């Protein structure tokens, strides 16, 4: 009888007890992994929504929008025409359905207020454009004035990406 009980314990109870101990050790680790996956999933969803919003905003921009023309008008509205040394447009075709227009502007002998107003107009306008880089240094002609080199970027979607709001693969 004792031998039968011992055999039953060894065959059934001991493996079950060992399995329970293993599960008690593994389950907290798996819960931590699940929380990590859930956090990554939420982060991915937020980034995807932000990306889709960005894509919709790019696609919503007027089809005939030209960054160089817009910046020329802005320079005139801000009365900076005499301060523009150069304005150089460039277009980068980054993917078949995506390009980016980059306009480099060199301003000479502008006040800090003029520069700040110009940059604010770019950043707060309804067009999809942003300052990509900005280098400011004192004007050699007048220490009270500044020279600045600014790169303004504007993305463009082409073809089916604009119509559907989805990305095409090359």
C-alpha positions as CSV (number, residue, x, y, z in Angstrom):
1,X,0.0,0.0,0.0
2,X,2.8,2.4,0.9
3,X,4.6,1.4,-2.3
4,X,1.4,2.0,-4.4
5,X,0.9,5.5,-2.8
6,X,4.6,6.3,-3.4
7,X,4.3,5.2,-7.0
8,X,1.1,7.2,-7.5
9,X,2.9,10.3,-6.0
10,X,5.9,9.8,-8.2
11,X,3.8,9.3,-11.3
12,X,1.2,12.0,-10.9
13,X,1.7,14.4,-8.0
14,X,5.4,15.1,-8.4
15,X,5.3,16.0,-12.1
16,X,2.3,18.2,-11.5
17,X,4.0,20.0,-8.6
18,X,7.1,20.5,-10.7
19,X,5.0,21.9,-13.6
20,X,3.2,24.3,-11.3
21,X,6.6,25.5,-9.9
22,X,7.8,26.0,-13.5
23,X,4.6,27.9,-14.5
24,X,4.9,30.1,-11.4
25,X,8.4,31.1,-12.5
26,X,7.5,31.5,-16.3
27,X,4.2,33.3,-16.1
28,X,5.5,36.6,-14.6
29,X,8.2,36.7,-17.3
30,X,5.6,36.1,-20.0
31,X,3.3,38.9,-18.5
32,X,6.3,41.3,-18.7
33,X,6.8,40.3,-22.3
34,X,3.1,40.8,-23.0
35,X,3.2,44.3,-21.5
36,X,6.2,45.1,-23.7
37,X,4.5,43.9,-26.8
38,X,1.3,45.8,-25.9
39,X,3.4,49.0,-25.4
40,X,5.2,48.5,-28.7
41,X,1.8,47.9,-30.4
42,X,0.4,51.1,-29.0
43,X,3.6,53.0,-30.0
44,X,3.3,51.5,-33.5
45,X,-0.3,52.5,-33.8
46,X,0.4,56.1,-32.7
47,X,3.2,56.4,-35.2
48,X,1.1,54.8,-38.0
49,X,-1.7,57.3,-37.3
50,X,0.7,60.2,-37.3
51,X,2.3,59.0,-40.5
52,X,-1.2,58.6,-42.2
53,X,-2.1,62.1,-41.0
54,X,1.1,63.4,-42.4
55,X,0.5,61.6,-45.7
56,X,-3.0,63.0,-45.9
57,X,-1.7,66.5,-45.2
58,X,0.8,66.2,-48.0
59,X,-1.8,64.8,-50.4
60,X,-4.1,67.6,-49.4
61,X,-1.7,70.3,-50.6
62,X,-2.7,72.0,-53.8
63,X,-1.4,70.0,-56.8
64,X,0.1,73.1,-58.5
65,X,1.9,74.3,-55.3
66,X,5.4,75.4,-56.1
67,X,7.7,76.1,-53.1
68,X,10.0,78.5,-54.9
69,X,7.1,80.7,-56.0
70,X,5.6,80.7,-52.5
71,X,8.9,81.7,-51.0
72,X,9.3,84.5,-53.5
73,X,5.9,85.9,-52.6
74,X,6.7,85.5,-48.9
75,X,10.0,87.4,-49.3
76,X,8.2,90.2,-51.0
77,X,5.4,90.3,-48.4
78,X,8.0,90.5,-45.6
79,X,9.9,93.2,-47.6
80,X,13.1,91.1,-47.7
81,X,13.7,91.2,-51.4
82,X,16.8,93.5,-51.1
83,X,18.3,91.1,-48.5
84,X,18.1,87.9,-50.6
85,X,21.6,87.1,-51.9
86,X,20.5,83.8,-53.5
87,X,17.5,81.5,-53.7
88,X,18.3,78.1,-55.0
89,X,15.6,75.5,-55.6
90,X,16.4,71.8,-55.9
91,X,14.1,68.7,-56.2
92,X,15.0,65.3,-54.9
93,X,13.1,62.3,-56.2
94,X,13.3,60.0,-53.2
95,X,10.9,57.3,-54.3
96,X,8.8,56.9,-57.5
97,X,5.8,58.4,-55.7
98,X,7.6,60.9,-53.4
99,X,9.8,63.9,-54.0
100,X,11.0,66.8,-51.9
101,X,11.6,70.3,-53.0
102,X,14.4,72.1,-51.1
103,X,14.9,75.8,-51.5
104,X,18.1,77.3,-50.1
105,X,17.9,81.0,-49.3
106,X,20.8,83.2,-48.3
107,X,19.7,86.4,-46.5
108,X,22.1,89.2,-45.9
109,X,22.0,92.1,-43.4
110,X,18.6,91.3,-41.8
111,X,17.5,92.1,-38.3
112,X,16.7,89.4,-35.8
113,X,13.0,90.5,-35.9
114,X,12.9,90.3,-39.7
115,X,14.4,86.8,-39.7
116,X,12.1,85.6,-36.9
117,X,9.0,86.9,-38.7
118,X,10.1,85.2,-41.9
119,X,10.7,81.9,-40.2
120,X,7.4,82.1,-38.3
121,X,5.5,82.7,-41.5
122,X,7.1,79.6,-43.0
123,X,6.3,77.4,-40.0
124,X,2.7,78.7,-39.4
125,X,1.6,78.8,-43.0
126,X,-1.1,76.5,-44.4
127,X,1.4,75.1,-47.0
128,X,3.3,72.0,-46.1
129,X,6.8,73.3,-45.8
130,X,9.3,73.3,-42.9
131,X,12.7,74.8,-42.2
132,X,15.2,71.9,-42.6
133,X,18.3,73.8,-41.6
134,X,19.2,77.3,-40.4
135,X,22.6,78.9,-40.1
136,X,22.9,82.4,-38.6
137,X,25.9,84.5,-38.3
138,X,26.7,88.2,-37.8
139,X,26.8,90.4,-40.9
140,X,30.4,91.6,-41.6
141,X,29.0,94.9,-42.8
142,X,27.0,95.7,-39.7
143,X,27.4,93.9,-36.3
144,X,23.8,94.7,-35.4
145,X,22.5,92.7,-38.4
146,X,22.6,89.0,-39.3
147,X,23.3,86.9,-42.3
148,X,21.4,83.6,-42.6
149,X,21.3,80.5,-44.8
150,X,18.0,78.7,-44.7
151,X,16.9,75.4,-46.3
152,X,13.1,75.0,-46.6
153,X,11.7,71.6,-47.4
154,X,8.4,70.7,-48.9
155,X,7.4,67.1,-49.7
156,X,5.2,66.0,-52.7
157,X,3.3,62.8,-53.4
158,X,2.8,61.8,-57.0
159,X,0.5,59.5,-59.0
160,X,-1.6,56.8,-57.2
161,X,-0.2,57.8,-53.7
162,X,-2.0,61.1,-54.0
163,X,-5.3,59.6,-55.2
164,X,-5.5,56.8,-52.7
165,X,-3.4,58.1,-49.8
166,X,-1.4,54.8,-49.9
167,X,2.1,54.1,-50.7
168,X,3.1,52.3,-53.9
169,X,6.0,50.0,-53.8
170,X,8.7,50.2,-56.4
